[in-house]
Amino acid sequence: MKQYDVVVVGKGNAALCAALAARDAGASVAMLEVAPEEESGGNSRFAGGVMRFAYSSVEDLKRVTDLTDAEVAGSDFGTNTTDEYFDDLFRLTSFRTDPVLSEMLVKQSLDIMVWLRSKGVKFVPNFGRQSAPVNGKRKFFGRLPIEVSGGGPGLVQALDKAVAAAGVEVFYSTRAKRLVQEGDRVVGVSASQAGKAVEFRGKAVVLACGGFEANPEMRARYLGPGWELAKVRGTRFNQGDGLKMALDIGAAPYGNWSGAHATGWDLNAPEFGDIHVGDQFQKHSYIFGLLINADGKRFVDEGADFHSFTYAKYGGEVLKQPGQFAWQVFDAKVTKLLRPEYRMKMMTRVTANTLEELAGKLEGVNGKAFLETVRAYNASIQKHVPFEHTVKDGRGTMGIDPPKSNWAQALDTPPFEGYATTCGITFTFGGLRIDPSNGQVLDVTMTPIPGLYCAGEMVGGLYYFNYASGTGLVSGALFGRLAGTGAARS
Ligand SMILES: Cc1cc2nc3c(=O)[nH]c(=O)nc-3n(C[C@H](O)[C@H](O)[C@H](O)COP(=O)(O)OP(=O)(O)OC[C@H]3O[C@@H](n4cnc5c(N)ncnc54)[C@H](O)[C@@H]3O)c2cc1C
């Protein structure tokens, strides 16, 4: 048996932040990571690393990253004021997001970025993905001007370094299986290490071991039929263990248990994420093209909003289509706007010089119906509205269902490109109910469970139906710090 003040389960962003905060509060800390060291770091290590936080000026951004005078003069960073952040969260979650948790996220998001920086995480302007030159300046759009240097791997590497320097003990290949209680109080975790049972005792336990996205049985059970067929974008280790352990001792489930973050993902990507490929199987440039199902039909408004505000629910829409796939199709007018990952060799791509040739190459698609869909779409475009990809340009369609609300351009200029996608699940929305003052897990009677805290994907109540890109890492750090501090003081 091993004894610590705080036992943290997991070693992703939320767990690492919890461990650091607990050490800052003077606690001795053990971290249990089910993965071997080379596969450790959870979904956090697969992340692209964009961070959504509230800022209203360049001065706010300068608290997070070093900006040269030339970068400031040459950029239009826009804003993501607290009001804009609230509006996005409320709109995307149909006003279901927990008011207290979302207020904490929005109002403390800048502060947690500054805290992460103080722990050695380096942030840089997001020049690569959400910005473009406009009128001589680099204009940022989607309210996401900052990312972690080195993406998710860079974040985990920096936090790994910080926990090592802080004297946190990390146990790899150690799977937490059960919470140990004395009376009602959680006093440790029973784990398995190389086939042997080991007990880690602590005054408090922080569960930060992800959702159930990698567990097909739980996906089918909670998200619904068909979800077992989704590919997993990130780690294979988030099997819902922490949620099960907590529910087993009476923790209160909270949030959108039938909801998940899921995106378009290469049809032939492996079953789980590949750490060497990271997030590169994603296909977020559909806003400039059309999404076509096996029946040759469109099924969503591709241009409803910037991808940041639709991508997390469109994966689920692809899963609902016959055969669970969709082709993204583009013409030569927009291929230069496609994100760099579209150019990777391993993508499932076809090219054609005519629409008829393309129709024949979109495997599994009714080609005749596809050509009819394109004809009707091309005829429906409001051509008098100029195309402008850095704003919601309002260049939409008339008289077709579903409409395309922005960035509608005729598919008429060869060569054409098609990309086969399926649904890639990122993480699940359902989680546990916490006390927002300290991250402590509540039981089904809304009473705090002594000694039990949680963070990251395991916190329920923030996301319903949809999600704004870049929120997961910020909320993981924020609620990780809260839970680590709470656990150390318990
Ligand atoms: C491809 C991809 C791209 C993404 N891009 C972004 C982005 O750009 N910006 C953003 O904000 N978010 C992004 N996300 C979402 C973000 O990565 C997650 O929201 C966040 O990493 C979750 O952090 P976490 O600490 O809760 O979970 P994780 O980072 O998944 O950590 C969970 C940890 O628990 C461990 N674990 C699981 N079960 C056990 C057990 N029984 N015992 C011990 N350990 C266990 C796992 O091995 C892992 O270490 C992305 C996700 C993916 C998959």
PDBQT file of the ligand as one rigid body, heavy atoms in Angstrom, charges set to zero:
ROOT
HETATM    1  C1  LIG A 501      -7.832  14.659 -32.087  1.00  0.00    +0.000 C 
HETATM    2  C2  LIG A 501      -8.230  15.623 -30.991  1.00  0.00    +0.000 A 
HETATM    3  C3  LIG A 501      -8.014  16.991 -31.158  1.00  0.00    +0.000 A 
HETATM    4  C4  LIG A 501      -8.383  17.891 -30.155  1.00  0.00    +0.000 A 
HETATM    5  N1  LIG A 501      -8.080  19.217 -30.304  1.00  0.00    +0.000 NA
HETATM    6  C5  LIG A 501      -8.351  20.074 -29.279  1.00  0.00    +0.000 A 
HETATM    7  C6  LIG A 501      -7.928  21.429 -29.335  1.00  0.00    +0.000 A 
HETATM    8  O1  LIG A 501      -7.257  21.875 -30.279  1.00  0.00    +0.000 OA
HETATM    9  N2  LIG A 501      -8.273  22.254 -28.297  1.00  0.00    +0.000 N 
HETATM   10  C7  LIG A 501      -8.992  21.804 -27.211  1.00  0.00    +0.000 A 
HETATM   11  O2  LIG A 501      -9.285  22.588 -26.303  1.00  0.00    +0.000 OA
HETATM   12  N3  LIG A 501      -9.366  20.511 -27.125  1.00  0.00    +0.000 NA
HETATM   13  C8  LIG A 501      -9.057  19.647 -28.115  1.00  0.00    +0.000 A 
HETATM   14  N4  LIG A 501      -9.413  18.332 -28.000  1.00  0.00    +0.000 N 
HETATM   15  C9  LIG A 501     -10.161  17.913 -26.801  1.00  0.00    +0.000 C 
HETATM   16  C10 LIG A 501      -9.206  17.789 -25.629  1.00  0.00    +0.000 C 
HETATM   17  O3  LIG A 501      -8.107  17.031 -26.028  1.00  0.00    +0.000 OA
HETATM   18  C11 LIG A 501      -9.887  17.126 -24.428  1.00  0.00    +0.000 C 
HETATM   19  O4  LIG A 501     -11.024  17.868 -24.088  1.00  0.00    +0.000 OA
HETATM   20  C12 LIG A 501      -8.951  17.136 -23.240  1.00  0.00    +0.000 C 
HETATM   21  O5  LIG A 501      -7.682  16.694 -23.612  1.00  0.00    +0.000 OA
HETATM   22  C13 LIG A 501      -9.463  16.250 -22.133  1.00  0.00    +0.000 C 
HETATM   23  O6  LIG A 501      -8.520  16.283 -21.087  1.00  0.00    +0.000 OA
HETATM   24  P1  LIG A 501      -8.661  15.285 -19.873  1.00  0.00    +0.000 P 
HETATM   25  O7  LIG A 501      -7.468  15.519 -19.024  1.00  0.00    +0.000 OA
HETATM   26  O8  LIG A 501     -10.006  15.373 -19.265  1.00  0.00    +0.000 OA
HETATM   27  O9  LIG A 501      -8.603  13.829 -20.530  1.00  0.00    +0.000 OA
HETATM   28  P2  LIG A 501      -7.345  13.032 -21.240  1.00  0.00    +0.000 P 
HETATM   29  O10 LIG A 501      -6.365  14.026 -21.719  1.00  0.00    +0.000 OA
HETATM   30  O11 LIG A 501      -7.982  12.138 -22.189  1.00  0.00    +0.000 OA
HETATM   31  O12 LIG A 501      -6.722  12.287 -20.032  1.00  0.00    +0.000 OA
HETATM   32  C14 LIG A 501      -7.333  11.139 -19.454  1.00  0.00    +0.000 C 
HETATM   33  C15 LIG A 501      -6.239  10.333 -18.809  1.00  0.00    +0.000 C 
HETATM   34  O13 LIG A 501      -6.795   9.300 -18.004  1.00  0.00    +0.000 OA
HETATM   35  C16 LIG A 501      -6.072   8.096 -18.249  1.00  0.00    +0.000 C 
HETATM   36  N5  LIG A 501      -6.925   6.984 -17.801  1.00  0.00    +0.000 N 
HETATM   37  C17 LIG A 501      -8.095   6.552 -18.331  1.00  0.00    +0.000 A 
HETATM   38  N6  LIG A 501      -8.587   5.530 -17.569  1.00  0.00    +0.000 NA
HETATM   39  C18 LIG A 501      -7.717   5.333 -16.553  1.00  0.00    +0.000 A 
HETATM   40  C19 LIG A 501      -7.666   4.426 -15.449  1.00  0.00    +0.000 A 
HETATM   41  N7  LIG A 501      -8.627   3.521 -15.214  1.00  0.00    +0.000 N 
HETATM   42  N8  LIG A 501      -6.618   4.499 -14.592  1.00  0.00    +0.000 NA
HETATM   43  C20 LIG A 501      -5.599   5.395 -14.798  1.00  0.00    +0.000 A 
HETATM   44  N9  LIG A 501      -5.603   6.269 -15.829  1.00  0.00    +0.000 NA
HETATM   45  C21 LIG A 501      -6.651   6.251 -16.693  1.00  0.00    +0.000 A 
HETATM   46  C22 LIG A 501      -5.738   8.176 -19.713  1.00  0.00    +0.000 C 
HETATM   47  O14 LIG A 501      -4.725   7.289 -20.076  1.00  0.00    +0.000 OA
HETATM   48  C23 LIG A 501      -5.315   9.644 -19.795  1.00  0.00    +0.000 C 
HETATM   49  O15 LIG A 501      -3.999   9.820 -19.358  1.00  0.00    +0.000 OA
HETATM   50  C24 LIG A 501      -9.021  17.408 -28.971  1.00  0.00    +0.000 A 
HETATM   51  C25 LIG A 501      -9.211  16.036 -28.791  1.00  0.00    +0.000 A 
HETATM   52  C26 LIG A 501      -8.798  15.147 -29.775  1.00  0.00    +0.000 A 
HETATM   53  C27 LIG A 501      -8.986  13.672 -29.523  1.00  0.00    +0.000 C 
ENDROOT
TORSDOF 0
